Amino acid sequence: MVMAGGRGSRLGPLACHRAKPAMPFAGRYRIIDFALSNLLNSGYRRIYLLTQFMASSLIRHVSRNWRLSGMGEFVEVVPAQMRTGDSWYAGTADSVYQNLHLIERSEADNVAVFGSDHIYAFAVNQMEEAHRDFGADLTVAAFPVPRAEAHRFGVIQVDGRGRITGFQEKPEAPTPVPGQPDTCLVSMGNYIFRAGTLQEALRLDAREAASRHDFGQSIIPGLVLEGARVFAYDFRQNRIPGVCPNTPPYWRDVGTIDSFFQANMDVRSPLPAIDLYNHKWQIRTARRHYPPARFVRHGGSGSVADVIDSMVCEGSIITSARLERVLVGYDCLIHAGSEIEDSVLMSGCDVGAGARLKRVLLDKNCSIEPGATIGHDPAADHERFPFISEGGVVVLPKGSHVPRSGPVRLASDLERLLRRDPATQETIARFQGAYALQERDLSCHRSLGPRYQRFTAGARDG
C-alpha cells in the first residue's frame, strides 16, 4: 500500500496543481518513481497506490508507465472513494482503512505501507526479513538525522534490541539518541505490518472520534503503548545490489523548496550520493521518444557550449551557452550566450540568448526572455518575484514568462490555483499588481522546448 495523496503544502507554487508524489525530479523522473522502483526491484508485484489531492497527473503517469505483466501482478491506482462514510481520507491511517477490503482479499501475511514523497534507494525485502526475524507486529524504517531537523519527523526511542519504547510525531523538543545529543532516530514513514495487527489497529482507530487517523500520531504510539512488538529497522543496514558495501544509504525528505532543490543538486553532483546509473537497481519512469541531448555552436562558428558538473536530459539543446552545476530536464532549449549556474530547470523550458540565471528553480514550460537576469541581485529579485525560498532560491511557477524587465507573467490557469491554495494565496495577494498574466489561458501546459518550436539550420537563435 503506497500512500500518494499528499498535498505538499511546504513546496508552495510547485505543488498547488499536482500531488507531491507527482513532482518532477532529476530532469526525467517523478518522485513516485522511487517508491515504486524500490518495491518492484525488491520483488513486490501487488501494489496499490492510494491517491487523493490533485491526482490527475499522478494517475496519468502511473497508468501509462507502470503497467506490469498481469497474471496477479499490478500497480493499481486507488482514488479516494468515501467507501466508509461521507468523508475523504482524514489521515494516512484512514487512507488505508478506507481500502481495508483490498488487504483482506489479498490474504497476505504481511503488508508494506510506504510513503511516496521521499528520494531514496531501499531494498524492502531486507526490511521484511528483519521484520520476520524480530517476530514483529510492526517494523518501522528508521534513520538518524540532526536533532535540529527532527521536529519534521516522527522521533523514535529504542531499547538495546531495537524494540521501540517511545514515539513522538513531529515534537517541538525531539528526544536525542542516548550518548548523541545532536542526533535523533526518526521514522522514514515506511512500515511493514503483520496483516492481522494492521487490520485490528485500523478498525479500533476508526472508532475513535478524537483520533487524527494518522500512522505517526495515532497508530504507532497506540501499538507501542499497548505493548505490541514494534521494532525499528535501521536503514543504515540496508544494502542495495550493485552499490559498494561501504556506501552510506541515501534518503532525502523533499518536503520544502530548499530540500527539493538540494536533492536535485545531489543527483547532479560529480559523485552523486544516489546512483541512478546502477543497472542492478534501476529507477523506472516514463519512456519518452526524444532524441539525445545536443550541444552546438551558435551559427556554426560561435563559442562552444561550456557545460560543467551538470546533467542534461534527452531532447534538450544547449547552444553556445555556459552551464555550471545545473540540472536541465528533457526538451529544454538554452540559447546562445546564456549563463546558468546552480539551478534546476524542469522540462520544456526556454532560456533566451544572453540570459543570466543563478540559484533558480524553473517549473515546467517556463520561458526567459533574452538578456533577462535572475539571481544576481537579491534585493531586486525580492521586489520582482513572488516566490523565493528561505535559502534564496527563486522559484518560477509552471508556465511562467520572465521578460528582460518589468513584471513576471504568470500563466492564467496557474495563477487562479495560486490564489486559492492556502500555501500560496497570502504571497500572491501581497504581490497583486506586481505581476502580469499571460494573454492565453492554459499557458502552463505548453512545452517551449525544441520539439515544439522551429529549430533548424535556418532558424534564428534569440
Backbone torsions as a table, in degrees:
resi	resn	phi	psi	omega
1	MET	NA	114.7	-178.7
2	VAL	-106.8	118.5	-178.2
3	MET	-84.9	113.6	-173.6
4	ALA	-130.8	32.4	-178.4
5	GLY	-100.8	10.4	-171.9
6	GLY	-65.2	145.3	-177.4
7	ARG	-86.6	-34.2	179.7
8	GLY	66.3	43.9	-173.1
9	SER	-63.4	-29.7	-179.2
10	ARG	-72.6	-9.5	177.1
11	LEU	-88.8	2.2	171.8
12	GLY	52.0	-123.2	-173.2
13	PRO	-67.6	-15.0	179.0
14	LEU	-76.6	-20.8	-172.9
15	ALA	-121.6	10.0	-179.3
16	CYS	-73.4	-16.8	-175.2
17	HIS	-123.0	5.9	-179.8
18	ARG	-151.9	152.5	173.3
19	ALA	-66.6	147.9	-179.0
20	LYS	-54.9	-43.1	179.1
21	PRO	-62.9	-17.7	179.3
22	ALA	-87.5	-0.4	-178.8
23	MET	-60.2	131.1	172.5
24	PRO	-62.0	146.3	-178.7
25	PHE	-148.3	142.3	174.7
26	ALA	55.6	35.0	172.0
27	GLY	84.5	-38.5	-173.4
28	ARG	-137.3	-3.5	-178.2
29	TYR	-106.4	174.1	163.5
30	ARG	-121.1	156.1	-174.9
31	ILE	-57.0	-37.9	-178.8
32	ILE	-58.8	-27.7	-177.4
33	ASP	-60.3	-27.9	-177.4
34	PHE	-74.3	-45.2	177.6
35	ALA	-63.5	-45.1	-178.8
36	LEU	-67.5	-39.6	179.0
37	SER	-65.2	-40.5	178.0
38	ASN	-60.7	-44.0	179.3
39	LEU	-66.5	-45.4	-178.8
40	LEU	-64.5	-45.5	179.1
41	ASN	-63.8	-24.6	-179.8
42	SER	-87.4	-1.4	175.9
43	GLY	99.9	7.4	-179.3
44	TYR	-89.5	130.1	-172.6
45	ARG	-127.6	4.3	175.0
46	ARG	-123.6	98.1	-171.0
47	ILE	-126.6	125.5	173.7
48	TYR	-107.1	133.4	-179.3
49	LEU	-110.3	113.3	-175.2
50	LEU	-93.6	115.9	-174.5
51	THR	-116.1	160.5	174.6
52	GLN	-154.1	-73.5	-171.0
53	PHE	-74.9	130.1	172.8
54	MET	39.3	57.9	-167.1
55	ALA	-93.6	-1.1	-170.4
56	SER	-61.9	-46.5	-179.5
57	SER	-68.2	-33.6	176.9
58	LEU	-66.0	-46.4	179.7
59	ILE	-63.5	-42.3	179.7
60	ARG	-61.6	-44.6	-179.3
61	HIS	-62.9	-46.6	-176.6
62	VAL	-70.2	-43.5	-177.1
63	SER	-66.6	-30.9	-179.4
64	ARG	-84.4	-29.9	-167.9
65	ASN	-119.3	-5.0	-176.7
66	TRP	-123.5	44.2	176.0
67	ARG	-86.6	125.7	175.1
68	LEU	-92.5	-176.5	-168.5
69	SER	-79.5	-6.2	-175.1
70	GLY	89.4	-156.4	178.9
71	MET	53.0	47.7	178.1
72	GLY	85.2	3.5	178.0
73	GLU	-110.7	132.6	-176.5
74	PHE	-163.5	153.7	160.0
75	VAL	-118.1	107.1	-171.1
76	GLU	-114.1	126.8	178.2
77	VAL	-80.3	131.4	179.5
78	VAL	-123.1	95.7	178.0
79	PRO	-68.9	158.1	173.9
80	ALA	-60.0	132.3	-172.5
81	GLN	-130.3	1.0	-176.4
82	MET	55.1	47.1	-177.6
83	ARG	-70.8	-23.4	-173.6
84	THR	-113.6	10.2	-179.3
85	GLY	163.1	-157.6	-174.8
86	ASP	-100.4	19.4	-178.0
87	SER	-124.5	152.3	171.8
88	TRP	-75.1	-174.3	-179.6
89	TYR	-59.5	125.5	-179.2
90	ALA	-91.1	-7.5	-179.2
91	GLY	176.3	177.4	-177.4
92	THR	-62.5	-42.1	179.9
93	ALA	-67.1	-37.3	-179.8
94	ASP	-66.5	-32.0	178.5
95	SER	-62.8	-36.8	177.3
96	VAL	-77.7	-39.1	179.1
97	TYR	-59.0	-41.8	-178.9
98	GLN	-68.7	-9.9	177.1
99	ASN	-122.1	29.5	-177.0
100	LEU	-62.8	-26.0	179.5
101	HIS	-61.4	-29.2	179.5
102	LEU	-68.5	-37.0	177.7
103	ILE	-71.3	-41.2	179.9
104	GLU	-61.5	-41.9	-178.7
105	ARG	-70.1	-25.9	-174.9
106	SER	-71.3	-27.2	-177.0
107	GLU	57.4	29.9	179.6
108	ALA	-78.7	149.7	175.4
109	ASP	-76.4	-40.0	-179.0
110	ASN	-128.1	152.7	179.2
111	VAL	-129.0	124.0	173.4
112	ALA	-86.9	125.2	175.8
113	VAL	-116.2	108.5	-172.5
114	PHE	-120.2	147.6	170.3
115	GLY	-79.3	173.9	-176.4
116	SER	-138.9	24.1	-174.9
117	ASP	-125.7	31.2	174.6
118	HIS	-128.0	161.1	176.0
119	ILE	-106.8	119.0	-176.0
120	TYR	-168.6	162.7	170.0
121	ALA	-117.1	130.2	-169.7
122	PHE	-149.6	118.5	172.8
123	ALA	-82.8	93.6	-172.0
124	VAL	-65.5	-31.5	-179.8
125	ASN	-61.2	-31.0	177.4
126	GLN	-67.9	-36.8	176.1
127	MET	-66.2	-39.5	178.9
128	GLU	-66.6	-36.1	175.2
129	GLU	-60.5	-43.4	177.5
130	ALA	-63.9	-39.8	177.7
131	HIS	-57.4	-43.5	178.6
132	ARG	-68.4	-41.4	179.4
133	ASP	-63.2	-37.7	177.6
134	PHE	-67.3	-23.4	-168.6
135	GLY	63.6	39.1	-169.2
136	ALA	-85.8	151.2	167.3
137	ASP	-81.3	-33.6	-179.9
138	LEU	-149.3	135.3	173.2
139	THR	-122.1	131.0	-176.7
140	VAL	-111.3	124.3	174.9
141	ALA	-68.4	131.1	-173.8
142	ALA	-132.0	151.4	-176.2
143	PHE	-150.9	137.7	178.5
144	PRO	-78.2	138.8	176.2
145	VAL	-134.9	161.0	174.7
146	PRO	-57.3	141.3	-177.7
147	ARG	-58.5	-31.2	-179.8
148	ALA	-64.3	-22.3	-179.1
149	GLU	-100.8	-8.9	-169.1
150	ALA	-69.7	-18.3	-178.8
151	HIS	-66.1	-12.1	179.0
152	ARG	-89.2	-0.6	-173.3
153	PHE	-129.8	174.7	168.0
154	GLY	-82.0	126.2	-175.3
155	VAL	-100.6	133.3	-171.0
156	ILE	-113.5	141.2	167.2
157	GLN	-117.4	136.9	-177.2
158	VAL	-130.0	159.1	172.5
159	ASP	-91.5	-172.2	-175.6
160	GLY	-65.8	-19.2	179.6
161	ARG	-95.6	-0.6	-178.6
162	GLY	91.0	4.5	178.6
163	ARG	-77.3	135.0	-176.9
164	ILE	-76.6	125.1	179.7
165	THR	-108.6	-15.0	179.2
166	GLY	-155.4	149.6	-179.1
167	PHE	-151.7	123.4	176.7
168	GLN	-124.8	128.1	-179.4
169	GLU	-87.8	116.2	176.3
170	LYS	48.4	58.3	-177.9
171	PRO	-76.3	152.0	176.2
172	GLU	-71.0	-33.7	179.5
173	ALA	-122.2	83.9	-175.6
174	PRO	-62.9	142.4	177.6
175	THR	-82.1	122.4	-177.5
176	PRO	-77.7	166.6	173.7
177	VAL	-67.1	134.7	179.3
178	PRO	-54.5	129.4	-179.3
179	GLY	83.1	-6.0	178.6
180	GLN	-130.9	79.0	-172.2
181	PRO	-62.8	-17.5	-178.4
182	ASP	-102.8	9.9	-175.6
183	THR	-130.4	140.5	174.6
184	CYS	-124.9	149.4	172.7
185	LEU	-93.8	122.7	-174.4
186	VAL	-123.5	157.0	175.7
187	SER	-76.2	138.4	176.4
188	MET	-87.9	-0.1	-178.6
189	GLY	77.6	18.2	179.2
190	ASN	-121.5	128.0	-172.7
191	TYR	-133.6	150.7	166.6
192	ILE	-123.7	120.4	-178.8
193	PHE	-106.8	145.8	159.8
194	ARG	-67.5	131.5	-170.2
195	ALA	-55.7	-42.9	-179.8
196	GLY	-63.8	-40.3	178.4
197	THR	-62.5	-44.2	-179.5
198	LEU	-62.2	-47.2	-178.5
199	GLN	-61.5	-45.3	-178.8
200	GLU	-65.6	-43.1	-178.5
201	ALA	-64.9	-39.4	-179.6
202	LEU	-69.7	-37.8	178.9
203	ARG	-66.2	-42.3	178.6
204	LEU	-65.0	-41.3	-179.0
205	ASP	-65.2	-36.5	-178.9
206	ALA	-63.4	-24.9	-179.7
207	ARG	-82.0	-13.4	-177.4
208	GLU	-89.5	105.6	-176.6
209	ALA	-63.5	-30.4	-177.4
210	ALA	-84.1	-5.6	-176.9
211	SER	-69.7	151.5	173.7
212	ARG	-85.2	-5.7	177.7
213	HIS	53.4	44.4	-176.2
214	ASP	-127.2	141.8	-179.3
215	PHE	-61.7	-45.7	-176.9
216	GLY	-72.9	-33.9	-175.7
217	GLN	-93.3	-22.1	-173.6
218	SER	-124.3	-57.9	-169.6
219	ILE	-67.9	-53.1	-175.7
220	ILE	-66.2	-49.5	177.4
221	PRO	-57.8	-37.0	179.3
222	GLY	-64.7	-43.5	179.2
223	LEU	-66.3	-39.4	177.5
224	VAL	-63.0	-43.5	-179.2
225	LEU	-64.4	-34.5	-179.8
226	GLU	-75.9	-10.4	-178.8
227	GLY	86.9	16.9	176.2
228	ALA	-65.3	159.7	-179.8
229	ARG	-81.6	91.4	-178.0
230	VAL	-112.6	121.7	-175.1
231	PHE	-123.1	156.7	174.4
232	ALA	-101.0	134.4	173.1
233	TYR	-101.1	118.7	-177.7
234	ASP	-75.3	109.2	-177.2
235	PHE	-60.8	-22.3	179.4
236	ARG	-66.7	-16.7	178.0
237	GLN	-84.9	-8.8	-175.7
238	ASN	-72.6	135.3	-178.6
239	ARG	-123.4	121.0	-178.7
240	ILE	-91.5	126.8	175.5
241	PRO	-54.8	136.9	179.0
242	GLY	88.4	-3.8	179.4
243	VAL	-110.2	138.9	179.4
244	CYS	-56.0	138.4	-175.6
245	PRO	-57.9	-31.1	-177.8
246	ASN	-88.0	5.1	178.3
247	THR	-75.5	124.4	179.7
248	PRO	-65.8	144.8	179.8
249	PRO	-67.5	154.1	-177.4
250	TYR	-113.7	126.3	174.3
251	TRP	-150.2	123.1	-179.4
252	ARG	-130.5	128.6	169.0
253	ASP	-79.3	129.4	-178.2
254	VAL	-117.5	43.7	-175.2
255	GLY	-84.0	-9.0	176.6
256	THR	-121.8	163.6	179.6
257	ILE	-61.0	-43.2	-178.0
258	ASP	-67.4	-39.4	178.9
259	SER	-70.5	-35.5	175.7
260	PHE	-64.9	-43.9	178.6
261	PHE	-61.5	-45.2	-177.8
262	GLN	-67.2	-36.7	177.7
263	ALA	-62.7	-38.5	174.6
264	ASN	-64.3	-40.0	176.7
265	MET	-63.9	-35.1	177.1
266	ASP	-59.9	-43.1	-178.7
267	VAL	-65.8	-35.6	-176.8
268	ARG	-78.8	-19.0	-171.8
269	SER	-61.9	157.4	-177.5
270	PRO	-56.7	-37.7	176.3
271	LEU	-122.3	81.3	-173.7
272	PRO	-63.3	141.8	-178.6
273	ALA	-71.7	-22.9	174.2
274	ILE	-117.3	129.7	-171.5
275	ASP	-92.8	104.5	177.4
276	LEU	-85.3	-1.2	-179.4
277	TYR	-100.3	3.0	-176.9
278	ASN	-74.5	107.2	-177.0
279	HIS	-71.3	-14.7	177.1
280	LYS	-86.7	-7.5	179.2
281	TRP	-145.7	70.3	-175.1
282	GLN	-74.4	140.5	170.2
283	ILE	-95.8	110.9	-175.0
284	ARG	-86.3	152.7	178.3
285	THR	-159.1	-163.7	-179.5
286	ALA	-65.5	144.5	172.5
287	ARG	-94.4	112.8	-177.7
288	ARG	-110.1	139.4	-177.2
289	HIS	-96.5	64.4	177.8
290	TYR	-103.8	152.8	173.8
291	PRO	-72.9	169.4	176.8
292	PRO	-63.9	161.0	174.1
293	ALA	-63.8	149.3	-179.2
294	ARG	-125.3	145.4	176.9
295	PHE	-128.8	111.4	-169.4
296	VAL	-130.3	157.9	172.0
297	ARG	-82.9	137.1	176.5
298	HIS	-67.7	124.4	178.6
299	GLY	70.2	6.6	178.9
300	GLY	84.1	-11.3	-177.4
301	SER	-135.7	5.0	179.7
302	GLY	-75.0	-172.9	178.8
303	SER	-68.5	157.8	179.9
304	VAL	-75.9	155.4	172.1
305	ALA	-69.1	130.2	-177.2
306	ASP	-112.7	104.8	-173.6
307	VAL	-121.0	115.5	-173.7
308	ILE	-121.9	128.5	175.2
309	ASP	46.6	48.1	-176.6
310	SER	-129.7	166.0	177.0
311	MET	-127.6	127.5	-178.2
312	VAL	-123.8	124.8	-173.9
313	CYS	-89.9	173.4	-171.6
314	GLU	-61.3	148.3	176.0
315	GLY	80.2	-4.1	-178.0
316	SER	-91.1	151.6	179.9
317	ILE	-126.7	125.4	177.1
318	ILE	-110.2	116.7	-173.4
319	THR	-113.5	103.5	175.4
320	SER	47.7	42.7	179.8
321	ALA	-116.0	165.4	177.5
322	ARG	-115.5	123.5	178.5
323	LEU	-123.6	129.1	175.8
324	GLU	-135.2	121.2	-177.8
325	ARG	55.1	59.1	-176.4
326	VAL	-128.7	141.4	172.4
327	LEU	-111.9	117.8	-177.1
328	VAL	-111.1	123.1	179.0
329	GLY	-72.2	179.9	-179.1
330	TYR	-71.6	153.0	174.5
331	ASP	59.8	45.3	175.2
332	CYS	-110.7	155.9	-179.9
333	LEU	-129.7	114.8	-179.5
334	ILE	-110.5	115.9	-171.2
335	HIS	-85.7	170.0	-172.3
336	ALA	-61.0	139.2	174.3
337	GLY	79.7	-4.0	178.7
338	SER	-75.0	150.8	179.1
339	GLU	-128.8	122.4	-178.1
340	ILE	-129.6	132.6	176.9
341	GLU	-141.1	147.3	176.0
342	ASP	48.5	53.6	-174.6
343	SER	-139.2	161.7	177.3
344	VAL	-125.7	124.2	177.2
345	LEU	-116.8	119.2	173.9
346	MET	-77.4	179.7	-170.1
347	SER	-66.2	155.1	171.2
348	GLY	75.6	19.3	-177.2
349	CYS	-93.0	154.1	179.0
350	ASP	-129.7	118.7	178.5
351	VAL	-110.7	117.7	-172.9
352	GLY	-71.2	165.4	-177.3
353	ALA	-59.3	133.1	175.7
354	GLY	76.0	4.2	178.1
355	ALA	-70.4	150.3	179.8
356	ARG	-127.6	119.5	-177.2
357	LEU	-125.9	136.7	177.5
358	LYS	-144.2	128.4	-177.9
359	ARG	50.3	60.2	-179.4
360	VAL	-123.6	141.9	175.2
361	LEU	-120.1	109.2	179.0
362	LEU	-97.7	121.6	171.1
363	ASP	-70.2	178.2	-173.8
364	LYS	-60.5	146.1	168.3
365	ASN	63.7	32.5	175.5
366	CYS	-88.8	155.2	178.4
367	SER	-131.5	139.4	178.8
368	ILE	-120.1	123.7	-178.1
369	GLU	-69.2	154.5	176.1
370	PRO	-54.2	135.0	176.4
371	GLY	82.7	-4.3	179.9
372	ALA	-69.5	150.1	-179.5
373	THR	-128.0	130.3	177.4
374	ILE	-136.4	134.6	172.8
375	GLY	93.0	-3.0	-178.7
376	HIS	-100.5	-11.6	178.2
377	ASP	-137.6	89.7	-175.5
378	PRO	-54.8	-39.6	-178.7
379	ALA	-63.6	-45.2	179.0
380	ALA	-66.2	-37.3	179.1
381	ASP	-62.6	-40.9	-179.4
382	HIS	-66.9	-25.1	176.3
383	GLU	-79.6	-28.7	-169.6
384	ARG	-100.3	-35.5	-171.3
385	PHE	-110.1	127.2	-177.6
386	PRO	-65.1	-33.4	-169.3
387	PHE	-117.3	108.0	175.7
388	ILE	-132.4	128.5	-176.1
389	SER	-72.1	168.9	176.5
390	GLU	-59.2	-31.4	179.8
391	GLY	-84.8	3.0	176.2
392	GLY	89.8	15.0	178.4
393	VAL	-84.8	123.9	176.5
394	VAL	-80.1	125.8	-176.4
395	VAL	-111.4	123.7	176.1
396	LEU	-102.6	119.0	178.7
397	PRO	-62.1	162.5	-177.3
398	LYS	-54.6	132.3	176.1
399	GLY	77.2	10.6	-179.0
400	SER	-73.2	154.6	176.4
401	HIS	-126.4	128.0	-179.4
402	VAL	-110.9	110.1	176.1
403	PRO	-75.7	169.1	179.8
404	ARG	-61.3	-36.2	176.0
405	SER	-144.2	164.3	179.7
406	GLY	89.9	-178.0	-173.1
407	PRO	-70.0	146.3	173.3
408	VAL	-65.7	144.1	-179.5
409	ARG	-106.9	119.1	-179.7
410	LEU	-92.3	150.8	173.7
411	ALA	-66.8	133.9	-173.9
412	SER	-58.8	-43.9	-176.8
413	ASP	-66.7	-36.9	-179.5
414	LEU	-75.1	-34.1	179.2
415	GLU	-60.6	-36.3	177.3
416	ARG	-63.3	-40.3	177.8
417	LEU	-67.3	-38.6	179.2
418	LEU	-63.7	-35.6	178.9
419	ARG	-71.0	-25.6	-177.0
420	ARG	-93.6	-24.9	-174.1
421	ASP	-74.9	127.9	-178.9
422	PRO	-58.4	-28.2	-177.3
423	ALA	-77.3	-18.6	-174.6
424	THR	-124.7	-13.2	-171.2
425	GLN	-64.6	-34.2	179.4
426	GLU	-66.9	-43.7	-179.7
427	THR	-65.1	-45.0	-177.0
428	ILE	-68.5	-31.6	176.6
429	ALA	-68.5	-37.6	179.8
430	ARG	-65.8	-29.1	-179.5
431	PHE	-96.0	8.1	179.8
432	GLN	-54.9	126.6	-177.6
433	GLY	92.7	-15.4	-179.6
434	ALA	-97.0	-3.7	175.1
435	TYR	-129.4	163.6	178.7
436	ALA	-119.1	167.8	177.1
437	LEU	-109.2	144.2	175.8
438	GLN	-71.5	150.7	-173.5
439	GLU	-63.8	-42.5	-177.3
440	ARG	-92.6	145.0	175.1
441	ASP	-79.2	168.9	178.0
442	LEU	59.4	25.7	179.1
443	SER	-61.2	-30.9	-173.4
444	CYS	-71.4	-10.0	-178.3
445	HIS	-97.4	1.7	-177.2
446	ARG	-101.9	119.0	173.5
447	SER	-69.1	142.8	178.2
448	LEU	-110.6	13.9	-176.8
449	GLY	-75.2	173.7	-175.8
450	PRO	-61.8	-24.0	-179.7
451	ARG	-69.5	-20.5	-174.3
452	TYR	-114.5	13.9	173.3
453	GLN	-146.3	164.4	-177.1
454	ARG	-70.4	125.5	175.6
455	PHE	-145.4	86.7	-177.0
456	THR	-126.1	-178.5	-178.8
457	ALA	-59.1	-28.7	-178.1
458	GLY	-98.5	2.0	-176.5
459	ALA	-76.6	147.7	-179.9
460	ARG	-84.5	131.5	175.8
461	ASP	-91.3	117.1	-177.9
462	GLY	-163.8	NA	NA
